[in-house]
Amino acid sequence: MSNGAQTLLEQHLKAYIHANGPISTRAFMEACLYDPEHGYYRAGNPIGADGDFITAPEISQMFGEMIGIWSVLTWQVMGQPMPLQLIELGPGRGTLMSDVLRCLSQLHPHFEVISVHMVERSVNLRAAQMAKLEPFSTPIQWYENLSDVPHGPSLLIANEFLDCLPVRQFVKTDQAWHERVVSLDEAGKFCFAVGEQMPKGMIVPERFVEAGPGSIFEFCPDFEGIVKTLHHLAQKYPFAGLFIDYGFEGPALGETLQALHRHKMVSPFIQPGEVDLTAHVDFTALAALCVAHGLKAYGPKDQGAFLSQLGIGERAQKLVDNATELQAETLIKDVVRLVAPEQMGSLFKVMSITSSGMAVPPPFDQRIEASHVSSTN
Ligand SMILES: C[S@@+](CC[C@H](N)C(=O)[O-])C[C@H]1O[C@@H](n2cnc3c(N)ncnc32)[C@H](O)[C@@H]1O
């Protein structure tokens, strides 16, 4: 955070609220993350030790290798359609795709039929991805939106992408649920406030009608557009996607909107456009949309179980066998960080979404049935 002075985005947002009244939490998050000039994902380099947060692929190559193994196995389950599109949503520094491609090139005899499709909004991160993937001769294309990716047999991976998408928040008063909005207090500082009342049963599930005053419910409107696009992609061609994120099985009450700066939690109102804003993923809401659009959904499975079932323990042992004592210590620390329930193993969850005609992707078993997700309302 620079010097505590107001960012230009903060000045713009305050002037807007002053002139037009409060804005929804979603509109605030949208501006902070994606404002064309000053949004967090338009400038900056957020990932890594010198950024604001670190992600699983940046912790260890073993994470990407397990996603590579998942890709090989799932491609087989699809019946090995060729050519194959490998799509990544929010590819960060390109590390995950680089590890997946390395793994696929070693494990699959038809590696040359793969094309890569990166959906990325950040100009700086696109440049980092290009540099990282330079050693591969695989054809690679970049897109602003998932809907721009051509249709064809596809595997899709997305690690910590869904949590970037802005959420609407609703707050319960004594009587009813209302939109939660961002306003200005008497000192001209950002504050949360209670906005328009919501019609009963709309968005906030009926079961929360008796929730106590001050309760919060979050909802991500962008899931629907993503699922519709996946549905179009999967209508004519085999499709399997893997979404990994910190999230929960909903519906649930509680605020998960959080702000990170230099690996520390801060207020979401501090330095708009310069801190990372995220919200936990409601995997049940995502699954319900998939089922409603004729896609199959599996999971969510804990990241620890997912990686272990794909063989991260065995892979770590192999690397340790050929490592120095110091390297072995780091390898063990990293694998524990990825799988241990008290670290990333339980907080992070994995969901797979496939086209309707596809068999079960590994290492999932039980598919989510319509009756399960619709009974949650
Ligand atoms: C938290 S980072 C995760 C990066 C990477 N997947 C990893 O695991 O290291 C989020 C990524 O999604 C990108 N991103 C965020 N919102 C996006 C959007 N709406 N469309 C496309 N990319 C987006 C960011 O620029 C960044 O590359």
The ligand as an SDF file (V2000), in Angstrom:
LIG
                    3D

 27 29  0  0  0  0  0  0  0  0999 V2000
   -6.0510  -15.5980   -7.6950 C   0  0  0  0  0  0  0  0  0  0  0  0
   -5.3310  -15.5370   -9.2610 S   0  0  0  0  0  0  0  0  0  0  0  0
   -5.0560  -17.2760   -9.5620 C   0  0  0  0  0  0  0  0  0  0  0  0
   -3.9690  -17.4960  -10.5580 C   0  0  0  0  0  0  0  0  0  0  0  0
   -3.6460  -18.9440  -10.9380 C   0  0  0  0  0  0  0  0  0  0  0  0
   -4.7960  -19.7030  -11.3270 N   0  0  0  0  0  0  0  0  0  0  0  0
   -2.8920  -19.6410   -9.8380 C   0  0  0  0  0  0  0  0  0  0  0  0
   -3.3990  -20.5860   -9.2850 O   0  0  0  0  0  0  0  0  0  0  0  0
   -1.7630  -19.2200   -9.5500 O   0  0  0  0  0  0  0  0  0  0  0  0
   -6.6940  -15.1370  -10.2750 C   0  0  0  0  0  0  0  0  0  0  0  0
   -6.4190  -15.1160  -11.7590 C   0  0  0  0  0  0  0  0  0  0  0  0
   -7.6500  -14.9050  -12.4600 O   0  0  0  0  0  0  0  0  0  0  0  0
   -7.5130  -13.7510  -13.3190 C   0  0  0  0  0  0  0  0  0  0  0  0
   -8.8510  -13.1730  -13.3670 N   0  0  0  0  0  0  0  0  0  0  0  0
   -9.5340  -12.6120  -12.3390 C   0  0  0  0  0  0  0  0  0  0  0  0
  -10.7680  -12.2880  -12.7380 N   0  0  0  0  0  0  0  0  0  0  0  0
  -10.8780  -12.6470  -14.0360 C   0  0  0  0  0  0  0  0  0  0  0  0
  -11.9380  -12.5750  -14.9930 C   0  0  0  0  0  0  0  0  0  0  0  0
  -13.1300  -12.0720  -14.6680 N   0  0  0  0  0  0  0  0  0  0  0  0
  -11.7090  -13.0660  -16.2400 N   0  0  0  0  0  0  0  0  0  0  0  0
  -10.4970  -13.6140  -16.5540 C   0  0  0  0  0  0  0  0  0  0  0  0
   -9.4610  -13.7070  -15.6880 N   0  0  0  0  0  0  0  0  0  0  0  0
   -9.6480  -13.2240  -14.4490 C   0  0  0  0  0  0  0  0  0  0  0  0
   -6.4580  -12.9360  -12.6560 C   0  0  0  0  0  0  0  0  0  0  0  0
   -5.8700  -11.9830  -13.4820 O   0  0  0  0  0  0  0  0  0  0  0  0
   -5.4900  -14.0430  -12.2340 C   0  0  0  0  0  0  0  0  0  0  0  0
   -4.7600  -14.5280  -13.3290 O   0  0  0  0  0  0  0  0  0  0  0  0
  1  2  1  0
  2  3  1  0
  2 10  1  0
  3  4  1  0
  4  5  1  0
  5  6  1  0
  5  7  1  0
  7  8  2  0
  7  9  1  0
 10 11  1  0
 11 12  1  0
 11 26  1  0
 12 13  1  0
 13 14  1  0
 13 24  1  0
 14 15  1  0
 14 23  1  0
 15 16  2  0
 16 17  1  0
 17 18  1  0
 17 23  2  0
 18 19  1  0
 18 20  2  0
 20 21  1  0
 21 22  2  0
 22 23  1  0
 24 25  1  0
 24 26  1  0
 26 27  1  0
M  CHG  2   2   1   9  -1
M  END
$$$$
